[in-house]
Amino acid sequence: MPKKSLKEKNRETSKTKSSKKGLRLPWKKRGFGKGDIAGRVFEGERGFSDPFGYKKEDAYLFVGQKKVVSVFDVLIQYGSNSPAPIGWLLQLIPKEEISSGRVIFVQRQKGMEKEKEMSVIEKDIETNIVTMDSSGDGRSAKQRAQNASRIQDMALSGQLSGEGDTIIDSDIRLVIKAKTAQKVEETIVALKKNYKHHDVKGIVLVRRTGIQLKEMNNLFSEVTADAWHASDMNSVAAGRLFLPSSGFSDPQGTYVGTDVSALLSNNPAIIDFKGINNAIIFMGGVSAFGSIGGKEGGGLFLNGGSAVAHVISEANYLSGKRIHHIMLSEFGYRAPDSLHFDMSKEAINPLEVFGTPETVSRDATANFNKATTMMLLLGNTVNEQRYAELEVELKSVLINWFISTANNSGMYTRDPEHEPNRAKRILATANHTNYPTPFDFLPALQTNVARRAKEGERARGLADYLYTSMKTTFSEYPNIFHKTTTLPDVFRATDRNIYYDMSKLLDSKNVAGAVFLNVLAYVTNRALEGEQIVIHGLDHIDIPVKHLLAYKERMDKKKIGLITVFERSENAVNPSTFSSFTDRMSRQDAVVLGGITEKELQYINESWRQPLPNQIAQYLLQGNNGLLYFYRKKDRMGALINTHLIL
């Protein structure tokens, strides 16, 4: 290889020096003058930190010209703060003022995934206890003591899980803001000195190098769940919070008010109700605060549970699903794209069977039961035994009439499996005026009196009472028993919120109950798979829950969601007595609670399969208007919220 000339060597040296001048020196060795800024080309997210830009290999974010940000992961060494009183994490907040920069701590918590939690509780805890217990002999006294502490913690966790407690993943981030990178480093040094001076042990700060921007963007949405971070039982985790809020702050969702547990005043509660198909709203006599169209003004809603139900069901409406609102309580608001039926003026023929040829046998049986119940609810039955006798008699006559006499030649069969064409004649068609009403059924009841007279005086008396009471009942309620169906057969694509309003019928609980049963039968057949039914004020009527179970079964088979609103307190119709219809609270996608009594707290805890947190229970026992507890099952998130619902 030929030797290089002096001129060539000087040229290479000059090139190397030129390259070194372009190297990026550590921030503490550089100036931050305008000349430096103008000469740099930054890569990455310029919009976030303009005019500096963001460089991934740097340990800082430069925001504007006078702010530098650095993010740290705060780890707590195992055993360094054990045992410690509830709230010990407050020690992270420095007790002395730090002038070089701002120190912000953010603690994030999220319920552990259910499958993972079951694995931890049923397998990991017991396995680790056995492993540590059997490996302690060869270790030092310090290691044995540490293992003993771990075993004690895990045993307690296992005990708490058996009492219904759940596991919470949590982590802590430290955000330092200062005027320069040097000031950031000075703040870190000052913070560590503060910990040392006040004997705060076990705090490890890990700089989130290379992912500063991502950390800032996800500061309130992601939780690191791994072996280096904390997992606690819910009762412990909830007691040591020092964040502005442990409640709802979903990236996309609905504003429902402010978080009562927040350290910051007016901290907003944002809840994403997407995927909430089944929910129970128990207002307990209190109402919700809100406004229509915006946050300005507002007041307490009459029957505020309906307002809560509208806010929750709106997520399904926005995702393209139709909502059927069965209005038993008075509530004037109507959601967009709505169709309203005043059921004091409209009619659904109780005898009309809404169903499909594939399920005609089941549909017909359910309708026989429903029609019989409606007639007897509005009749003058006095006791349980009398009711049972009349029910058997009335249903028998009704079925025989449908098979042999209805519409002159009969509309059904005793053998629907082998006579499907005859069986499907009982199904409703678009020609509602051609379908017989209960008034058309009266002659059959009169004929039954003569037939039963041959069987003795008691049989004749029962049949005669049935005919007389039904004749009177049908005459008293012609809109229910002597009108053909007036509701449309087809809903338009824009009819997305259907209202069946029975609030004007509430002067009589029996009338409202009978019409509700009729509407529920109609709606559960009309609703398509994946749609949602909202029952507003179920506790405004008095109807045995057993009459509703066939329609709950139909909803489950069609995967129709159900949101049930109970407005009143200390009512015989409540989430406990109607759990066979609404399902247990532990199976709901969401639960909203208002005022409660001690007795109601007991059945709420039983239905929920876990105790309501004591702090929450104490608030709800006071029964304050506007204050509601929201709980979402999918992430076990709950928060006490000072409501401001926006309709």
C-alpha positions in Angstrom: 0.0 0.0 0.0 1.5 3.4 -1.0 2.3 5.9 1.7 -0.1 8.8 2.1 1.1 12.2 1.3 1.2 14.9 4.0 -1.5 16.7 2.2 -3.8 13.6 2.2 -3.1 13.1 6.0 -4.0 16.7 6.7 -7.2 16.3 4.7 -8.2 13.2 6.7 -7.4 14.9 10.0 -9.5 17.8 9.0 -12.4 15.5 8.1 -12.2 13.7 11.5 -12.2 17.0 13.4 -15.2 18.2 11.4 -17.1 15.0 12.2 -16.3 15.3 15.9 -17.7 18.8 15.9 -21.0 17.3 14.7 -21.2 14.8 17.6 -23.9 15.3 20.2 -22.3 15.9 23.5 -24.0 15.2 26.9 -26.4 18.0 27.8 -24.5 19.1 30.8 -21.4 19.8 28.6 -23.4 21.8 26.0 -24.7 25.3 25.9 -28.3 25.9 25.0 -27.9 29.1 23.0 -29.8 29.9 19.9 -26.8 29.0 17.8 -26.9 25.4 19.1 -30.7 25.1 18.5 -30.5 26.4 15.0 -27.7 24.1 14.0 -29.3 20.8 15.3 -31.6 18.5 13.3 -33.8 16.6 15.7 -35.7 13.4 14.8 -39.0 12.2 16.1 -42.1 14.0 17.5 -41.5 17.7 16.7 -45.1 18.6 17.4 -44.8 17.7 21.0 -41.6 19.5 21.9 -41.2 22.2 19.1 -38.9 23.9 18.4 -36.4 21.4 19.9 -37.9 18.1 18.7 -37.6 14.8 20.5 -34.6 12.5 20.2 -35.2 8.9 21.3 -31.7 8.3 22.7 -32.0 11.3 25.1 -33.1 11.0 28.7 -35.2 14.1 28.5 -38.1 15.8 26.7 -37.6 19.4 25.7 -40.9 21.3 25.7 -40.8 24.7 24.2 -37.6 26.7 25.1 -37.8 26.7 28.9 -39.0 23.3 30.0 -37.2 19.9 30.3 -39.1 16.8 31.4 -37.7 13.4 32.5 -39.8 10.4 33.5 -38.7 7.7 36.1 -40.2 4.4 37.1 -40.4 4.3 40.9 -39.7 0.8 42.3 -40.0 -0.2 46.0 -37.5 -2.8 47.2 -39.3 -5.8 48.7 -39.5 -5.7 52.5 -38.1 -2.2 52.9 -41.4 -0.8 54.0 -42.9 -3.8 55.7 -44.7 -3.6 58.0 -45.9 -0.1 57.4 -49.1 1.8 58.1 -51.7 2.4 55.4 -50.8 5.5 53.4 -47.0 4.9 53.7 -46.6 5.8 50.0 -47.1 9.4 51.0 -43.5 9.3 52.1 -42.5 9.6 48.5 -43.7 13.2 48.5 -40.7 15.2 49.6 -41.1 16.9 53.0 -38.9 19.8 52.1 -39.2 22.2 49.2 -37.1 21.5 46.1 -36.4 24.7 44.2 -34.5 23.3 41.2 -37.6 21.7 39.6 -41.1 20.3 40.0 -41.7 16.7 41.3 -44.9 14.9 40.3 -45.8 11.4 41.3 -48.4 9.4 39.5 -49.7 6.0 40.9 -51.7 3.9 38.5 -53.9 0.9 39.4 -55.8 -1.6 37.5 -57.7 -4.8 38.4 -55.7 -7.9 37.4 -57.2 -10.0 34.5 -59.6 -12.6 36.0 -57.9 -15.6 34.6 -54.5 -14.4 35.8 -55.9 -13.6 39.2 -57.4 -17.1 39.5 -54.0 -18.6 38.6 -52.2 -16.5 41.2 -54.7 -17.3 43.9 -55.1 -21.0 43.2 -51.6 -22.0 42.1 -48.8 -19.4 42.5 -49.5 -18.4 46.2 -49.6 -21.9 47.5 -46.6 -23.1 45.3 -44.4 -20.2 46.5 -45.3 -20.7 50.1 -44.4 -24.4 49.9 -41.2 -23.6 48.0 -39.9 -20.9 50.4 -41.0 -22.9 53.5 -39.0 -25.9 52.4 -35.8 -24.0 51.3 -35.2 -22.0 54.4 -32.7 -24.2 56.3 -29.6 -23.5 54.3 -30.1 -19.8 54.1 -28.9 -17.0 56.3 -31.0 -15.6 59.2 -31.7 -12.5 57.2 -33.0 -14.6 54.2 -35.1 -16.8 56.5 -36.6 -13.7 58.1 -37.3 -12.3 54.7 -38.9 -15.5 53.5 -41.0 -15.6 56.6 -42.3 -12.1 55.9 -43.1 -13.1 52.3 -45.0 -16.3 53.4 -47.0 -14.2 55.9 -47.9 -11.7 53.1 -49.0 -14.5 50.7 -51.0 -16.3 53.3 -52.9 -13.2 54.1 -53.5 -12.6 50.4 -54.9 -16.1 50.1 -57.2 -15.4 53.1 -58.4 -12.1 51.7 -59.1 -13.7 48.3 -61.3 -16.2 50.0 -63.3 -13.3 51.5 -64.0 -11.8 48.1 -61.0 -9.4 47.9 -59.4 -9.0 44.4 -55.9 -8.4 43.2 -54.8 -4.9 41.9 -51.7 -4.3 39.7 -50.1 -0.9 40.4 -47.1 1.1 39.5 -45.7 4.6 40.2 -44.1 7.1 37.8 -42.1 10.1 38.8 -42.2 13.1 36.4 -39.6 15.8 36.9 -40.0 19.2 35.2 -37.3 21.8 35.2 -35.9 24.7 33.1 -32.8 22.8 32.0 -31.5 19.2 31.9 -28.9 20.2 34.6 -31.8 21.3 36.8 -33.5 18.0 36.3 -30.4 16.2 37.6 -30.2 18.6 40.5 -33.8 17.8 41.4 -33.1 14.1 41.4 -30.1 14.6 43.7 -32.2 16.8 46.0 -35.0 14.3 46.1 -32.6 11.4 47.1 -31.1 13.6 49.8 -34.5 14.3 51.1 -35.3 10.6 51.3 -32.0 9.9 53.1 -32.5 12.7 55.5 -36.0 11.5 56.5 -35.1 7.8 56.5 -37.3 6.8 53.6 -36.0 3.4 52.5 -36.1 1.2 49.5 -37.0 3.8 46.8 -35.3 3.0 43.5 -35.6 5.5 40.6 -35.2 4.0 37.1 -35.0 6.5 34.2 -37.4 5.6 31.4 -34.6 6.2 28.8 -35.7 6.2 25.2 -39.5 6.1 25.9 -40.0 9.4 27.5 -42.6 10.6 25.0 -44.5 7.3 25.1 -44.6 7.5 28.9 -46.0 11.0 28.9 -48.7 10.0 26.3 -49.7 7.0 28.3 -49.3 8.4 31.8 -53.0 8.0 32.8 -53.9 4.9 30.7 -51.3 2.1 31.0 -50.2 0.1 34.1 -47.0 -1.9 34.1 -47.8 -5.3 35.5 -44.7 -7.5 36.0 -42.5 -8.9 38.7 -40.8 -5.6 39.4 -44.0 -3.8 40.2 -46.7 -4.1 43.0 -49.6 -6.4 43.1 -51.8 -5.9 46.2 -55.1 -7.1 47.5 -57.8 -4.5 46.8 -58.5 -3.6 50.4 -54.8 -2.7 50.9 -54.2 -1.0 47.5 -57.3 1.2 47.9 -56.1 2.3 51.3 -52.7 3.5 50.2 -53.6 5.7 47.3 -52.1 9.1 47.0 -53.2 9.9 43.4 -55.6 12.6 42.4 -58.1 9.8 41.6 -58.3 6.0 41.7 -61.5 6.1 39.6 -62.5 6.4 36.0 -60.4 8.4 33.5 -60.9 6.4 30.3 -59.3 7.8 27.2 -62.7 7.7 25.4 -65.9 7.8 27.3 -68.7 9.9 28.8 -68.3 12.6 31.4 -70.6 11.7 34.4 -69.4 14.1 37.1 -66.4 14.5 39.4 -64.6 11.9 41.5 -65.4 12.3 45.2 -62.2 10.5 46.2 -59.9 12.8 44.2 -57.4 14.9 46.0 -57.7 17.5 43.2 -61.0 19.4 43.3 -63.4 18.8 40.3 -61.3 15.9 39.0 -63.5 14.6 36.1 -64.8 11.1 36.0 -64.8 9.8 32.4 -66.4 6.4 31.8 -66.3 4.3 28.7 -69.6 2.3 28.7 -68.9 0.4 25.5 -69.6 -3.3 26.0 -72.0 -2.7 29.0 -74.9 -5.0 28.0 -76.3 -5.8 31.4 -76.5 -3.5 34.3 -78.4 -2.8 37.5 -79.1 0.8 38.6 -80.4 1.0 42.2 -81.1 4.6 43.1 -82.5 4.0 46.6 -84.6 7.1 46.6 -81.9 9.5 45.6 -81.6 11.3 42.3 -78.8 12.3 39.9 -77.7 15.8 39.0 -77.4 16.7 35.4 -78.3 18.9 32.5 -79.5 18.5 28.9 -77.2 19.5 26.1 -74.3 20.9 28.1 -72.6 21.3 31.4 -74.1 24.7 32.1 -76.9 24.9 34.6 -78.7 21.7 35.5 -80.6 20.3 38.4 -81.7 17.0 40.0 -83.5 14.7 37.6 -86.9 13.3 38.6 -86.4 9.5 38.6 -82.7 10.1 38.0 -82.1 6.4 37.4 -83.5 6.9 34.0 -80.9 9.5 33.3 -78.1 7.1 34.3 -79.6 4.4 32.1 -79.7 6.7 29.1 -76.0 7.6 29.6 -75.1 3.9 29.8 -77.2 2.7 26.9 -76.1 5.5 24.7 -72.8 3.6 24.1 -74.9 0.8 22.5 -76.9 3.3 20.5 -73.7 4.9 19.1 -72.4 1.4 18.1 -75.4 0.8 15.9 -77.7 -1.2 18.2 -81.4 -0.5 18.8 -82.5 0.3 22.4 -86.0 -0.5 23.7 -87.0 1.7 26.6 -89.8 0.3 28.7 -90.9 3.3 30.7 -92.6 2.5 34.0 -91.4 5.7 35.7 -92.0 9.2 34.4 -89.0 10.7 32.5 -89.5 13.3 29.8 -86.2 13.1 28.0 -86.0 11.2 24.7 -82.7 10.2 23.0 -82.1 11.0 19.4 -83.6 8.9 16.6 -86.5 7.9 18.8 -90.0 6.5 18.3 -92.4 7.0 21.2 -95.6 5.0 22.1 -98.0 6.2 24.8 -99.2 2.8 26.0 -102.3 4.4 27.6 -103.5 5.0 24.0 -101.7 2.3 22.1 -102.5 -1.4 22.3 -100.9 -4.9 22.0 -103.5 -7.7 21.8 -102.7 -10.0 24.7 -103.7 -13.1 22.7 -101.5 -12.3 19.7 -98.5 -14.6 19.7 -95.3 -12.9 18.5 -92.7 -15.5 17.6 -91.2 -17.7 14.8 -92.3 -21.0 13.2 -89.1 -22.6 14.6 -90.1 -21.7 18.2 -93.9 -21.6 17.9 -94.5 -24.2 20.6 -92.5 -22.4 23.2 -93.9 -19.0 22.0 -97.5 -20.2 22.3 -97.0 -21.7 25.7 -95.4 -18.5 27.0 -98.3 -16.4 25.6 -100.9 -18.7 27.1 -99.2 -18.1 30.5 -98.9 -14.4 29.9 -102.5 -13.8 28.8 -103.8 -15.9 31.7 -101.7 -13.8 34.2 -102.8 -10.5 32.7 -106.5 -11.5 33.0 -106.2 -12.6 36.6 -104.0 -9.6 37.6 -106.9 -7.4 36.7 -109.6 -9.7 38.0 -110.9 -9.9 41.6 -108.8 -12.9 42.8 -108.4 -12.7 46.6 -106.0 -15.4 47.8 -103.3 -17.6 46.6 -105.3 -20.8 46.6 -108.2 -19.1 44.7 -105.7 -17.7 42.2 -104.2 -21.1 41.5 -107.6 -22.7 40.9 -108.7 -19.9 38.6 -105.4 -20.0 36.7 -105.7 -23.7 35.9 -109.3 -23.2 34.8 -108.7 -20.1 32.7 -105.6 -21.5 30.9 -107.3 -24.8 30.1 -110.3 -23.0 28.5 -108.0 -20.6 26.6 -105.9 -23.4 25.1 -109.0 -25.5 24.1 -110.5 -22.4 22.5 -107.4 -21.7 20.4 -107.2 -25.3 19.3 -110.9 -25.8 18.3 -112.8 -22.5 18.1 -110.7 -19.4 17.6 -111.3 -17.7 14.3 -114.2 -20.2 13.7 -112.0 -23.3 13.0 -109.2 -23.0 15.5 -105.7 -21.6 15.3 -103.5 -24.1 17.0 -102.9 -27.8 17.6 -102.3 -30.2 20.4 -99.4 -31.7 18.4 -97.3 -28.7 17.1 -94.3 -31.0 16.3 -96.2 -33.1 13.8 -98.7 -30.4 12.6 -96.3 -27.4 12.1 -98.4 -25.7 9.5 -101.5 -25.7 11.7 -99.4 -24.6 14.7 -97.9 -21.6 13.0 -101.4 -20.2 12.4 -101.3 -18.9 16.0 -98.4 -16.5 15.1 -99.1 -12.8 14.6 -99.2 -11.5 11.1 -99.4 -8.0 9.6 -103.2 -8.3 9.6 -103.8 -7.6 13.3 -107.5 -6.8 12.8 -108.0 -10.5 11.9 -106.6 -11.8 15.2 -109.2 -12.5 18.0 -109.1 -10.4 21.2 -110.0 -11.4 24.8 -113.5 -10.1 24.1 -113.9 -12.8 21.4 -112.9 -15.3 24.1 -115.8 -14.5 26.4 -118.4 -16.9 24.8 -116.0 -19.8 25.5 -115.9 -18.9 29.2 -119.7 -18.7 29.2 -120.0 -22.2 27.5 -117.5 -23.5 30.1 -120.0 -22.6 32.8 -122.7 -24.9 31.3 -120.2 -27.7 30.8 -118.8 -27.5 34.3 -122.3 -27.4 35.9 -122.5 -31.1 35.0 -119.6 -31.8 37.3 -121.1 -30.4 40.5 -121.9 -27.1 42.2 -118.4 -26.3 43.2 -117.1 -26.7 39.6 -120.0 -24.6 38.3 -119.3 -21.9 40.9 -115.6 -21.6 39.9 -116.5 -21.4 36.2 -119.2 -18.9 36.8 -117.0 -16.7 38.9 -114.3 -16.8 36.2 -116.7 -15.8 33.5 -118.3 -13.0 35.5 -115.0 -11.6 36.7 -113.4 -11.7 33.2 -116.5 -10.1 31.6 -116.2 -7.3 34.1 -112.5 -7.0 33.7 -112.7 -6.8 29.9 -115.3 -4.1 30.1 -113.3 -2.0 32.6 -110.1 -2.1 30.5 -111.2 -2.1 26.8 -107.9 -0.5 25.7 -106.1 -3.6 27.0 -108.6 -6.4 26.2 -110.7 -5.2 23.3 -108.3 -3.5 20.9 -106.1 -5.0 18.2 -102.4 -4.3 18.1 -101.6 -0.8 17.0 -97.8 -0.8 17.1 -96.0 -1.0 13.8 -94.8 -4.3 12.4 -91.5 -2.9 11.0 -89.2 -0.3 12.6 -87.3 2.0 10.3 -83.5 2.1 10.3 -83.7 5.5 12.0 -85.9 4.2 14.8 -83.0 3.5 17.1 -84.5 4.3 20.5 -88.0 2.9 21.0 -90.0 4.1 24.0 -93.0 2.2 25.4 -94.3 4.7 27.9 -96.5 3.3 30.6 -96.1 6.2 33.1 -99.7 7.3 32.7 -100.9 3.9 33.8 -99.2 4.1 37.3 -102.4 5.1 39.1 -103.1 1.4 39.2 -100.2 -1.0 39.9 -102.2 -3.9 38.6 -103.0 -2.2 35.3 -99.4 -1.1 34.9 -98.2 -4.6 35.8 -100.5 -6.3 33.3 -99.5 -3.9 30.5 -95.8 -4.3 31.4 -96.1 -8.0 31.0 -97.7 -7.6 27.6 -95.1 -5.1 26.5 -92.2 -7.3 27.7 -93.5 -10.2 25.7 -93.8 -8.1 22.6 -90.4 -6.4 23.0 -88.4 -9.6 23.7 -89.9 -11.0 20.5 -89.4 -7.8 18.4 -85.8 -7.1 19.6 -83.1 -8.5 17.5 -80.0 -10.3 18.7 -77.5 -8.0 20.3 -80.1 -5.2 21.0 -80.8 -3.9 24.4 -83.8 -3.5 26.7 -83.9 -0.8 29.4 -86.6 -1.1 32.0 -87.1 2.2 33.8 -88.5 2.0 37.3 -89.3 -1.8 37.6 -90.2 -1.1 41.2 -93.1 1.1 40.2 -95.3 -2.1 39.6 -96.2 -5.1 41.7 -96.0 -8.3 39.7 -94.7 -11.8 40.8 -91.2 -12.3 39.4 -92.0 -15.8 38.2 -94.2 -14.3 35.4 -91.1 -12.6 33.9 -88.7 -15.6 33.8 -89.8 -16.9 30.4 -88.9 -13.6 28.8 -85.5 -13.5 30.6 -84.8 -16.9 29.1 -85.7 -15.5 25.6 -83.4 -12.5 26.1 -80.5 -14.8 27.1 -81.0 -17.0 24.0 -81.1 -14.0 21.7 -78.2 -12.2 23.6 -80.3 -9.2 24.3 -78.8 -6.9 26.9 -80.9 -5.8 29.9 -80.5 -2.6 32.0 -82.8 -2.5 35.0 -83.5 0.7 37.0 -84.9 0.5 40.5 -85.7 4.0 41.7 -87.1 3.6 45.2 -85.7 2.5 48.6 -87.1 -0.2 50.9 -89.4 -1.6 48.2 -90.6 -5.1 47.8 -89.4 -5.1 44.2 -85.6 -4.7 44.4 -82.3 -6.2 43.0 -82.6 -9.0 45.6 -86.2 -10.1 45.2 -86.0 -9.9 41.4 -82.5 -11.4 41.0 -83.9 -14.4 39.1 -85.0 -12.0 36.4 -82.3 -9.3 36.4 -79.5 -11.8 37.5 -77.2 -11.3 40.4 -75.2 -8.1 40.8 -72.0 -10.1 40.5 -73.0 -11.0 36.9 -73.7 -7.5 35.8 -71.3 -5.6 33.4 -72.0 -2.5 35.5 -73.7 -1.5 38.7 -74.7 1.9 39.9 -75.8 2.5 43.5 -77.4 5.5 45.2 -78.9 5.7 48.7 -79.0 2.4 50.7 -80.2 1.2 54.1 -78.4 -1.3 56.3 -80.8 -4.1 55.1 -80.2 -3.1 51.5 -76.4 -3.1 52.1 -76.7 -6.7 53.3 -78.5 -8.0 50.3 -76.3 -6.0 47.9 -73.2 -7.6 49.5 -74.8 -11.1 49.2 -75.9 -10.5 45.5 -72.5 -9.0 44.6 -70.6 -11.9 46.2 -68.2 -9.3 47.7 -68.6 -6.6 50.4 -69.1 -3.0 49.2 -66.0 -1.1 50.4 -66.7 0.3 53.8 -65.8 3.9 52.8 -68.3 3.7 49.9 -71.0 2.1 52.0 -70.8 4.9 54.6 -71.3 7.5 51.9 -74.2 5.7 50.4 -75.9 5.1 53.7 -76.2 8.8 54.1 -78.5 8.9 51.0 -77.2 12.2 49.5 -78.8 13.4 46.2 -76.4 13.6 43.3 -73.9 11.1 44.8 -73.7 7.7 43.1 -71.2 4.8 43.1 -70.3 3.5 39.6 -68.7 0.0 39.2 -67.5 -1.7 36.0 -66.9 -5.4 36.1 -64.5 -5.8 33.2 -61.6 -4.0 35.0 -63.2 -4.0 38.5 -63.1 -0.3 38.6 -65.3 1.6 40.9 -65.6 5.2 42.0 -67.9 7.4 44.1 -69.0 10.2 41.8 -70.6 13.6 42.4 -72.8 13.3 39.3 -73.4 15.7 36.5 -74.9 13.7 33.7 -75.3 15.3 30.3 -78.2 14.1 28.1 
